[in-house]
Amino acid sequence: MRKITIAIDGYSSTGKSTIAKKLAKSLGYVYVDTGAMYRAVSYYALSNDMFRNQKLQKEQLIQALDKIHLEFRLNNTTGLPEIYLNGDLIEKQIRTLEVSQVVSEIAAISEVRHKLVQQQKAMGNNKAIVMDGRDVGTVIFPDAELKLFMTASANVRAQRRYMELTERGDKVTYQEVLENVQKRDLIDTTRADSPLVKADGAIEIDSTNLSLEETFQKCLELVNKTLQALG
């Protein structure tokens, strides 16, 4: 069967990564979480004191980009890729609210985007890939055979993220998470370099009133339709 590229874009906490992982596992495709790459750069900046008085030292980060080496390694137990920063596994560290508070600002830096987009494009050379993020269908793979755009109401997304964080033991309030979701939406959609927009030809999936499994089945149906159409 023909191999295709599946590009999934959308707002934070819409279930993009979970859906992308499930699709990749179902199809036997490679999964790449571009958001994890931006979170890893954000974690590097936080760990190396690049925020002073809550202000990012942008030039310091740009100068350090050549020292940031990212790679995905397969976890043989889960069957899913995990991100490593300079040889260290940081999958758990990048999922905190602290990282969420700064990732959109860092992702808006053109030099950061240029470095990561180069890597992301190279990952898709052989197709058979599912990639999710904010600019996959618009910048990284504009010719992807299937482009999906995930959305849901801010309140529902904040509730999902709040549950995820509290279940793993993070001390956060719903209001903090909601404000973070709203702030990230604003930065992601208004940044000058590769803002979050629905790609040409993308199919919109609103998961506000759908369970994760319902959303997955809807996406899988679209994948199968695309594969059948291509023959």
N, C-alpha and C positions, 0 to 999 in steps of 0.2 A: 504493500500500500504506500502511496506517496507520502512523504514526510512534509510537514508544514511548519510554519512559524506562527505561534499564537502570542499576540501582544495584548496584555491586560493593563489598562490604565484606570485611574480613578482616585477618589478622595481617600483620606486616611480612615482606617478602621471600617472599611466596607467589606472586609473579608477577602481582599484581592490575593494576598499571599496564601491564605489557606486554600482558596479555590484553585489557584495556580499550582500549588503543591499536589492537590488531589488529581487535577487534570494530568499533570506530568506523570504521576505514579500510574494512573489508569492507562495512559497511552505508551508508557515506557520512554518518555521524553526526558530531556535535561530540563531542570528547573533552575531559574536564576531570579533571585530577589534583589532587584536594583536598589530598593529602599534600604536593605541591609548594608549595602556598600556605602550609601550616604550616612547611615547611622554609624558605621565603623569609622568614617572620617570624623564625624562629630565626637565620637567617644575618644578618638586620638586627641582632638583639640581640647576636650575637657580634661583628659588625663595629663596633658602637657601644659596646663595653666595658660591656655590661650584665650581665656575669658578673664578680664580684669574689670572689677566693678560691674559685672554682668555684661560687659561689652567685648565682642569678639575682636581679637587682634588679627584682622583679615590678612594683612601682609605677612605676618609671621606664619600663618597657616599655608599661604600660597608658597612661601619659601620652603616649607617642610614637606610639600607634596611628594617630592622624589624619595622621601624617607618612608612613605606609607606604602606598604606592599600588602595587597588583599588577595585572598584566594578562597575558593570554596572547596571543601573536602567532604566526601560522602561519609555520613555516619552509618556504619554497617548495621547497627541495631535498628535505627528508624528508617533506613533507606533514603534519607533526605540529606541534602547538602547543608553544611554549616560553615559560617564565615570565620576566617582566621585573619588576624591583623599582625603582621610581622612575625608569623609563626605561632601566635597564641590564639587559642579558641576564645571568641568573645561573644558567642551567640546569646548568652544570657545577659551580659553587661549592656548590650546595645538596645535592649527592650525596656529600659527604665523610662520613667516620666522625665527624668533629668535630660536624657538624650532626646526624647521627643520634643522638649522645650526649645532645643537649638537646631534640630536637624533641618527644618525648612529654611532657616537663615543660611546655613552652610550649603545646602543644596542650591541656593540661589547664586552662589559664587561661580562665575563663568569658568574660571580656571579649574575648579573642582569638577564641574560638569564635563569639561572637555576631557580631562584625564579619565574619568569613569566611563564616559560614553564610548571612547576608543576601545576600552576593554570589553564593554558590553556588546559592541558591534562584532568584535572578533569572536565572541562566544557563540554567535548565531550563524557562523559561516556554513555549518553543515545542516542547518535547519533542525527539525525534530527537537524544538525548544519551546518552552513556555516561560515567558519573562513578564514580570509585573513591575509597575512603577508609576511614574507621572508623565513620562515622555517616550514610552516604548513605541507606541503607534504613530507618534508625530515626528520623532527624531531618530530613534535607534533603528526601528524596523518599519518605516512608512509603507513598505511593500508587503507587509505580513499578510498571509492568506486569510487570517481571522484576527480582527481587532475588536476587543470588548472594552466598554467603558463602564466602570462600577460606580454607583452612587447610592446614597441613602440619606435620610434626614440627619442633621447634626446631633439631635438629641438621642436618636437610636444608636448612632455611631459612638457617642460618648458613653452611653450605658454599656455597650459591648466592651469598649476599651477599659472602662472602670472595673467591670466584672473580671476581665482578664488580669488586670494588675493586682486587684485585691486577692484573687484566688492564688496568686503566686507569692502573696505576703507583703506586697508593697503598701506603704501607708499613704494613701491619697484620698482625696474627696472627689465626689462626682463633679462638683463645681469646677475644681482644678482641671479635671480631664476635659470637661465641656469647653472651658476657656481655651485650653490647648488645641482642641479640635478646630474651634472657630478661628484661632490665630493662624494655625497651619493652613487652613482653607484660604485665608486671605493672602498669605505669603505665596502659597503655591500657585494661585491663580493670577497673581499680579506681578510676579517677578519678570524682569526684562528678558532673561535667558530661558527659553523653553518652558513657558508657563503651562500649567495644567489646563488643557483644553481637550475636548472630544475630537479624536482624530477623524479625518475624512474616511467615511465608510465604516466607522466603528458602530457596533450595536450596543445600545445603552441597556444596562441591567440595573434596575432600582430594587435593592434588597431590603427596603424599609420594612415591608410586611412579609418578607420571606425568611424562612429558617435557612441555616447554612446549607443543609442538605438539599433544600428546594432550589437554592441559588446554584449549587453545584450541578444538579440535574439539568437545570435550564442551560447552563454553559456547556455541559457535555453534549446535550442535544444539538447545540449550535456547532460544536466541533464535528460531530458525526455528519451533520448536513453538509458542512464544508468539505469534508473528506469525500463524501459520496458525490458531490458536485464536480470535484476535481478528478474523480475516477482513479 
